[in-house]
Each structure stands twice: as C-alpha cells, then as structure tokens.
C-alpha cells in the first residue's frame, strides 16, 4: 500500500504563509489528491482538492488564500497557505487513492499548523 507523509507544518503568525508537502511512496497523485484539516474538537473538513484533470476546488473559508498543486514526477502534493488566520489552526492531512476505481482511503499522519494571532 502506498504511504503518505506530510511535512511543512509549524507555528506562524497571522498573515504569514506556510507550504505543506505530502510525499507518496508511489505514483498516485496524478489521479487526484485532497487536503483535509481538523481543528481541536472539530470534525475533519475538506480544504482543497485536485482531480486527475487538474481541476481544483477549495473550501469557501480558504478560497483565494490556499493553493493546491502536485508534482507527479516527484510524487509530491503541496498546499500553499497564505494570509493565514488563527482559524486555520489544526492538523492537516493529505488524502489520496490507490487507483481511479478506488475510494480516497489513503491518509498521512498529519502535520500540525498553528497560527498565532
């Protein structure tokens, strides 16, 4: 099974930026990848996604501030986060699938993002 490893989280002041990375042990991001986040005491929510055709979608709360991308040659997906707000704080997870006929059941361990106001 393909493994996902997120990195790039940390502590940043409000208004700052971070770029999260998700490295896969196989070539799977060409068929789509998603980023979720989970704030303390909250349900995990979908933040951004990119399809096999390259179409992107974002939660309303991050539109215009976050950008999802991928580098298929490096088996890496990214989430560029700008103009961060305290409400962006949470654990960010990369989510993918093994094949086009599969569900999105691959998860990384998550990376913590903390935005101080």
C-alpha positions in Angstrom: 0.0 0.0 0.0 1.2 3.5 -0.8 2.3 5.6 2.2 1.7 9.3 2.6 4.0 11.6 4.6 3.1 15.2 5.3 5.5 17.9 6.3 5.9 21.6 6.5 3.6 22.4 9.4 4.6 24.7 12.2 3.9 27.8 14.1 3.3 31.0 12.2 1.9 34.4 12.9 -1.4 35.5 11.5 -0.9 36.9 8.0 2.0 34.6 7.4 2.5 31.7 5.0 3.3 28.0 5.0 3.7 25.4 2.4 2.7 21.9 3.3 4.1 18.9 1.4 2.8 15.4 1.0 5.2 12.8 -0.3 3.9 9.5 -1.6 5.7 6.2 -1.9 4.1 5.6 -5.3 2.8 7.5 -8.3 -0.7 8.2 -7.3 -1.2 12.0 -7.3 -1.9 12.1 -11.0 -5.4 10.6 -10.2 -6.2 13.2 -7.6 -5.3 14.3 -4.1 -7.1 16.1 -1.3 -6.1 18.1 1.8 -8.2 18.0 4.9 -7.7 19.7 8.3 -9.0 19.0 11.7 -9.2 21.7 14.4 -9.4 20.7 18.1 -12.8 19.4 18.9 -14.0 19.7 15.3 -14.7 17.2 12.6 -12.2 16.8 9.8 -13.0 19.1 6.9 -12.0 19.1 3.2 -9.9 22.1 2.5 -8.7 21.6 -1.1 -8.7 19.0 -3.8 -7.3 18.5 -7.3 -8.6 16.0 -9.8 -6.9 13.9 -12.4 -7.6 16.6 -15.0 -6.1 19.3 -12.8 -9.3 20.9 -11.7 -9.1 22.4 -8.2 -11.7 23.1 -5.6 -11.5 24.8 -2.3 -13.5 25.3 0.9 -15.0 28.8 0.9 -13.0 29.6 4.0 -9.7 29.3 2.2 -10.5 30.4 -1.3 -8.1 33.0 -2.6 -5.6 32.1 0.2 -4.7 28.5 -0.3 -3.4 26.8 -3.5 -3.2 23.0 -4.0 -0.7 21.6 -6.5 1.2 18.5 -7.3 4.4 17.4 -8.9 3.8 14.0 -10.4 7.4 13.4 -11.2 8.3 13.9 -7.5 5.2 12.1 -6.2 4.5 15.1 -4.0 1.5 17.2 -3.4 1.5 20.7 -1.9 -0.8 23.1 -0.1 0.4 26.7 -0.3 -1.2 28.6 2.5 -1.1 32.4 2.5 -2.7 35.1 4.7 -3.1 32.6 7.4 -5.7 33.2 10.1 -6.0 31.8 13.6 -9.0 29.7 12.4 -6.7 27.9 10.1 -5.1 26.2 13.1 -5.3 22.4 13.0 -3.8 19.2 11.9 -3.6 19.0 8.1 -3.9 15.6 6.4 -3.1 14.5 2.9 -5.7 12.1 1.3 -5.4 10.1 -1.8 -6.4 6.9 -3.5 -4.5 3.9 -4.9 -6.3 3.8 -8.2 -9.0 5.6 -10.2 -11.6 3.0 -9.2 -10.7 3.2 -5.5 -12.1 5.3 -2.8 -9.9 8.0 -1.1 -8.7 5.8 1.7 -5.0 6.7 1.9 -4.1 9.1 4.7 -0.9 10.6 6.0 -0.2 11.0 9.7 -0.9 14.7 9.6 1.1 17.9 10.2 0.3 20.5 12.8 -0.3 24.1 11.7 -0.7 26.7 14.5 -1.5 30.3 13.6 -1.0 32.8 16.4 -3.0 35.9 16.4 
